[in-house]
């Protein structure tokens, strides 16, 4: 016995030493990782505060989506800040801001019923706009709510939205526990009972639904601490029993270094739930956003079960790629919840009959092109904030989430129409589009759509796609002409100046160039206003010739928005390259009396509560005179009222605005640019391979612009353009540009710089 004890003592001591060594090693690794995870801070990107206004184009469903963006919880009745409820055609909200002191706000989408009568259903004519805003029964015109969180930024292509375990609905946690680890709170990290049960189920049960024996602690250890070994195992194409043993041992150690609730919280925030586009989705809170467009606090039982069912095999059970499998797996989770006693069998059966309810475009709701653009700026200008800091980093951006959603809807609907037009011509190539909306007064980017679908392509056409601007460059030709006239004290160049719109030929650099008007329509002698409103190529080229091509190129160079074009006759037709971003920046001069506002996307950045925003390197730049700029703005109003952009008026856009269409050579690119004093929007439509689209700006880009601007400005006052000093208005004959006589049938109140007004009376209409 002594000999046997001596023999057994050696391996026992070795095993104890190995176990102790492994425990210490794993404990140090786990403590370091847990401490790092507790201290790790993901920089958070915020949009501007949500503002609601009476008359705003917003449906009840859209407001609910916006409240989900803010993390408001839906309740049958509102009681605490951060809650909302739906009742009688209205949304009741208790804002979080202390300024409201817990007061209830009512946002109504239908006029209230007369006293003593039953509440009538919401009117279809009025349900798409906010009819009333009431604060404790007192009417208000506007309401400003919280600042919405757009995304948590990570260096990898991941989507995460960490939340505390206490904020998760009980049925979300129960759904995960029921299907992944029902005995989580009873085992020490490894569950022999579950392992035996999984073995029996896999041998004798339905082979379509294989059970796993790993506990939640094991899964966390595997995916959180043993990622390198797991990657090697996948690369080898076989399971490593050494890795499995280390996983089990680490799970036991992990249970001694962290509480059950902390392990569960880490798991629910880290668990992999599939791919959306180029992003890996981690955590149930982020999955709630990308699957259902909801805050996790508003998930229903069926939705929670769907997310929990996805954990086992995210690609196999994806509700987007395999809805039938996802539904079947969801029902398995519901039954597991009933078996665990979390819900009754009747509730499980009723929930199993509900549709999946996933939202196909929930990823786009997080403004991914804009978030990428912000991320690039952070990586370049603030690298330490995304790699080394453990302090809370918050990035406050210029994004308006409401306008962003409207922009996405407009682009999606507009491209659907373009697809139909191309299909009639048997064109199989899908067009792409970009939309950029900015506040021209500040240069703030309010909305950015970089393409048809971020899932399919992360190429941001709004920022990096260089295409010919075509006719959207023409306003700068007219501005250069007015600047030239002001410099030389010429009095014969004004919006009423008559120019010949007839076919002509130019020779330069041993080339012969014979441009044409769109659809070969020529008007002969016309005013500059008419030429710009109807986008006449020949008239514009002749004006550029009189002004000097070098002066036109010099004006664009002063804008500092890209490489200056060469001073050739073709410059008048925008035959050079620019991005929608550069076009939007250039057009800010028209709303700022000749001052170009550099576009910006970040308002401020805080780290640990301290403002660490870097100084802006670019300041507003004076490009042209206020008077000459106003003349062009005034002329661009005619594009909408009578010219190539008149389709916007017939499409329902009634606000006073200035705009221009853009169509390049061979109908390759379609543009529309338009603005009011408070909102400037650029839309581009074309093909990525730079082949001709075959559609004009008025047919492809204008409908997108019209839908977006009409909804974006609903409920806003009609703000007029400021008239600078030195501008006078004179009634002239539209055809001749001379002073209007008593018999002129078409009279216009035209804008002039003082001293350039016509002096001759129209002699064409004498009787």
C-alpha positions, 0 to 999 in steps of 0.5 A: 500500500505504501508503494502504491501510494508512492506511485500514485502520489507522483502523478497526483502531485503533477496533476495538482501542479498542472491544475494549479498552474492552469488555474493561475494562468487562466485566472490572470488571462481572464482577469486581464480581459475582464478588466479590459472589457469593464474599462473598454469604451466604444466611441458612440456616434450621436445624431442631432436631437430629434425635433418634432413640429406641427405639420411635419411629414411624419406618420405614427409608425415613423415616430415610433421608429424614431422613439426606438432610435432614442431607446424609448420603451413602449408601454400600455400607459406612460409613467416614467421618463423614456416611455411612450404609448399609442392610443386614439390616433396619438403617441403619448411620450414622457421625455427624458429631459429634466426640462419636461419634469416628467410631463406627458407630451401628446403628438396627434396625427388626427384632429380630435373628435368633438366632445361627447362623441366616440373617437373616430379612426385616424383620417388617411388624409391627415395620418401622414402629418403631425396635427397637434403637439400638446404639453400637458394639454397646452398646444405647442409648435415644436418639441425637441427630444433626446439626442439619438445614438446612431452607432457604437464605433469599432475599428473592425467591421462589427456592429455592437450596442452594449447594454446592461443586463438590468435593462433587457426585458425578462423574456429576452433573457429567458429565451436565450437561457431556455435554448442555450443554457437552462441550468445556467444559474445552477452549474459551475461553468460546465454542465454534465447533465446538459452534455448527457442530454444533448448526446441523447437528443442528438442520437435519438431526436430530430437530426434537423435540430442538433443540440449543443452541450456547451454552456453559456460560460463555455461559449463565452470562454470559446468566443471571448478568450480562445478566439485564436485557437478557435480560428486555428481549429476552423482552418484545420477543418477538425475539432481540437480536443485540447481546445475543448478541454481548455474551454471547459477548464477556463469556464470553471475558472471564469465562474470564480472570477465573475458573477453569473450576471456579469457572465450573462451580460458579457455573453448577451453583448458579445454573442455573434448573430450573423452578418448584415452587409459587411458587418458582423452583428454582435449582441442581442441589442444590436440584433434587435436594431438590425432585425426588427428596427427596434430598441431591445426594450421593445422586443416582443416574445416572438421576436426575442425567440427569433434572436435566441434561435439564431445563436446556434447557427446564424447563417443557417437560421438567418430570417433574411436568407432562410425564413422557413428555417428561422421560423421553425427554430423560433418555434423550437425556442418558444417550446423550450421556454414553455418547457422551462416554465417561463411561459405557458404552452398557450402563449408559446402556441400563439406566438408561434403563429406570428409572422417573423416581422423582420425589417429588410432595410434596418441596416440603412436606418443606421446611416451606414455611409455616414457612419463610415465617413465619420469613422474614417475621420476619427481614424485619421484625425483622432486615432487615439480615441478609437484605439487606446482610450478607456474614457467615454468617447462621444461623437456628436454629429450633424446627422438628422436621423429623420431627414436620413430616413426620408432620404433613404426612402426617396432614393429607394423609391426613385431607383425603383422608378428608374429600374422600371424605365430601364426595364422597358428598354431591356436594360439589365444594369441597375442604376445607382444613386447618391443623395447629400442634404446639407444646411447651406447656412452652416455646411452641416451634413444632414443626410447622406445616402451613398448608394442603392444598398449598403448591404450590396456595396459600401462604396460611398458615391456621395463622397468619392464618386467623381462624375461629370457635373454637366448642366449643374455647373452652368450657374457658375458660368452665369455667376462668372459672367456677372462677376466679370461685368461687375469687375469691368463696370459693364452694364450690358450683362444682366439676367435680362441680357439677350443672347443667341441660342443657335447652333455654332461650332468652336475650334480649340487645340486643333479640334472642332466642336459642334455641341447641341442642345438637349433634343436639338431644340434651339430658341434663337435670341433669348434672355439669360434667365430663359437660357438658364431656366431651360438649360440651353447649351449653346447660349451658355457656351456663348456667354462663357466665351464672352466672359472668358473661359479662363474667368469661368475656370478661375471662379471654380478654382476659388471655390476650392472644391476639387481640381480646376477644369481646363479653360476650354469651351466645354467647361460651360457644359461641365465637362470635367469631374466632381463628386456630389460632395464637392457640388454641394459645397460649391452650391453653399455660396448661393445661400450665403451671399457668395461665401462658401461654407465647407461641409462638416459632419462632426460638431464636437467630440468629448472624451471623459466629458472633456471637449477634445474637438480639433480646430477646423482647418477650413473657414468660410471663403468669399468667392463672389459678390452678394449681388451677383450671387443673388442674381443667379439664385433668382434665375435658378428659381425660374428653373422650378417655376417654368424651366427644366425643373418644373416637374418638381412643382407638378410633383407637389413641391410648393416651397420657394426654392432655386434649382437646376437639372444636370444631364451630361453628354450621352445621357451618362449622368443625371443630376438635380441640385436644389436649395432653399435658404435652410436646406440644400440637396444634391442628387446624382443617378448613374451607372457605376461602370460609367456607361450612359444611363439614358435618362435626363436629370429631370427624369431620373434625379428630379423625382428623388429630390422632389420626394425628399424635399417635399417631406423634409420641408413639410411643416416649415415656414416658407423662408424667402431668399435675402435680397442684398443691398444694391439690388433693384427690381424692374418690370421687363418684357420676358421676350426682349429683356427691355422695359415692359410697355403697356401692351407686353403680354408677358411681364416679369419683375426682374432683378438687377444690380443698380446701374445695369437696368435696361433703359429701352422700352420694348418695341416688339409689343406696341399694340 
